[in-house]
Amino acid sequence: MENLRRKIARIAGIWYSILAIGAGYSWMFITSIYADGNAVLTAENIMRNEPWFIIAIVSGMVGQIAFILLGLTLHQLFKQVNEFISKIMVTLVLVSVPITFAAIIMETGVLIVLKRTEFLNVFTIEQIQSIAMIFTSLYFTGIHIVTIFWGLWLFPLAYLVYKSNFFPKVIAILLTLSGICYCIASLSSLVIPEFYSKIENILSIPETIGEVSMLLWLLIKGVSDETGHKKGNVIIKMS
């Protein structure tokens, strides 16, 4: 039973790693070539790095597929701890994925516009670049919206981590802090973007620490060897 539980935990760690790498690369690359307020430079950066831009789109899609599988795997790990809370966790994951894919569609729209498909020949280069900038802005808006779900799903996960006794309780605290920072980032980016631009880097620190601590524990440790051996600990029975 312990080996099965540890195996499931490490599978979750693998999905978490794919999510982190895929979504992380996609976000970092898109932000690196985006020139805020400069449609011409943004368009030039995208076309100059078109193969990498396409890889960013694909990696973002792969990351979201891994996110679904991560949620389902964690549900399998935690469902005997609290099935209702576990289902809430998975639901928040499943709600976030279509929103992220909608944002990814905006990325593909940028390429369609900049490649000047036949029906766009009536527009000038400047107009084409401006339209591409609109799609890029919609992508960032979509990401800022879905970020609140990236925070919300961490709250039930943190609860399950805390109650299960499979992980150090400090990870539950770090996940809660990470979730709070994601929610602050989402709301501030939409309501007061000027303030968000000042705190974005600060918020990213606890966001990263919380999720990376969970990811590494899943991959390296799996679940605690002492799980189930202490009085009062919860024992998962895998179906």
N, C-alpha and C positions, 0 to 999 in steps of 0.2 A: 504493500500500500504506500509506504513511504517513497519507494523508488518510482512508482507511478505518479505520485503527486509531484515529485521533483522533476520528472520528465515533462509533465504538463507545464510546470513553471518555466522550465528552460525553453520549451517551445514558445511560450508567451514572450520570453526574452528575445527570441529570434525575430518574432513578428514586430516587437517593439523596436528592435535595432533597424529593421528594414524601414519601418515608419520614420524613425528619426533620420536615417540617411537620405531616404527618398524625399520626404517633405522638407528636411533641412537644406539639402542641396538646391531644391527647386526654389525655395524662398530666398536663399542667399544669392543665388545667381540672378534671379529676376530683380531683386533690389539693387544689385551691384551695377546693372546696366540701365537702370531707370534714372533719368535726369529730371528731377522734379521741376515742372513748369516749362520744360524745354522739349517740345515735341520733335523738333528736328534732330537733336542729339540723341534722344531716346530711340527714334526710328533708325538712325545710323548705327547705334550700338547693337540693336536687335539684328539688323541685317548683316552686320559685320560678324556677329557671333551666332548666326542662324543654327548651325548644327548643335551648339551647346544649348541654345534656347529650346530646341526640340527635345533634347535630352532632359532639360528641366521640366518640360511638360510631361514627358513620359514618367520621369522619376516621381513627380507629384502624384500621378495616377497610381503608380505601384505602391507608393506610400499609403494612399487611401485604402487600397485593397488590403494591405497589411494591417491597417487600423481596424477594419472590420474583423479580420481573423484574430487580431489581438483581443478585441472585446469579447468575442465568442470563447476564446481560450481562457481568458480570465474568468468568464462566467462559469466555465467548467471547473475551474480551480476553487472558486469562492461560493458556488451555489448552495453548498451545505452550511456555510457560515450564516448567510442570510439571502435567501433566494430572491426576495422582493427587491432588496437594495441592489443585488447583482443584476437584476433585470433592468432597473433604472439606469445603472451604469451602461449596459449594452444599448439601451434605447437612446441615450444621449450620444453615444458613439455613432449609431445608425442615423440619427437626425443630422449630425454634422457632416457626414460624408457627401450627401447630395449637394449641400451648399458649397462644399469645397470643389466638387466637380463642376458646379456652375461657374465658379471663379476660374477654373482651368479652361472652360470653354471660352472665356474672355481672352485668355492667353492665345488660344488657337485663332481667335478672331483677329488678333493683332497680325498674325502671319498672313491670313487671308487678305487683309486690307493692304499690307505693305507689299505683297507680291503682285498687287494690282491686277486682280482677276478681271476678266473682260468687262463685266458689268460696271466696273469702277473707272473705266477709261474716261468717263465724262468729268472726273474730278482732277484738279490740279495736284501736283506733288505736295504742295503745302496743305491742301485740304485732306489728302490721303494721310499725311503725317498727323494731322489734327484728329482725324477719325481713329487712327491707331492709338493715339494718346487717350482717347475716351475709353477704348477697350482696356487699356492698361490701368486706367484709374478705376474702372469697374472691377478689375481683378483685385486690386488692393482693397477696395470697399468690401468685396465678398469675403476676403481673408479676414478683414477686421471684424466683420459680422460673425463669422464662424468661430473666431477666437474665443468668444464667450462659451461656446460648447466645449472647446478644448480645455477650458477651465472647469466647467460644470461637471464633466465626467470624472474629474479627479476627486471630487468630494465623496461620492459613493465609493470610489476605489480606496480612498484614504480610510474611510469608515471600515471597509472590509479588511484592509491591511491591519488596522488597529485591533479589530475584534477577533481575527483569525489566530493570532499568535504564531503565524508562519514567518513573520518578518519583524525586524526591530521596530518598535513603536515610533522611533524617531523618523522613520520613512513616512509613516502616516502624517506626521506633523509637517514634514517637508512637502509632501504632496498637497496638503491643505493650503499651505502658503503658496505653492505654485499655482493652484487653482484660483486663489484670490488674485494673484498678480495677472493671470490671463484675463480674468473678468474685468479688472481695472483697465488693462490695456485695451480691451475691446470697447468698453464704454467710453473711455477717454478719447480714443482715436476717432470715434464717430461723433462725439458731442463737442469735445474741446481739443481738436487736433494739434493746436499750438502747444498745449500742455503735454500732450502725448509725446510729441517730438522731443521734449526735454527729459521725459522719464522713461522712454522706451528702453534704453540701454540698461537702466537701473532695474527695471522690471524683469528683463531677460535673465538676470543672474539667478534669482530664486526660481523662476520658471524652469531653467535648465537644471539646477541642482536637484530639485524635487523629482523630476522625471528621470534624470540620469541615474540617481541613486536607486530608484525602483528598477530601472532597466538593468543595471549592473548586478544588482542582487539576484534578479531572476536568472540572468545568464550564468553567473559565477556560483552562487550558493544554491539557487533553486528555491528551496524552502528549508526552514530550520530543521536540523537533525533531531532537535529535542521536541519537535512538535508532537503533541499527543502523549508525551511521556510524563508531563506534569499534571497534577490534579487540576481539573477545571479547564484545561486546554481543549479547544475544539478539535475534533477529529473529522476530517473529510472522508466520506465514503463515495468513491467515484463510481458512477453507474456505467 
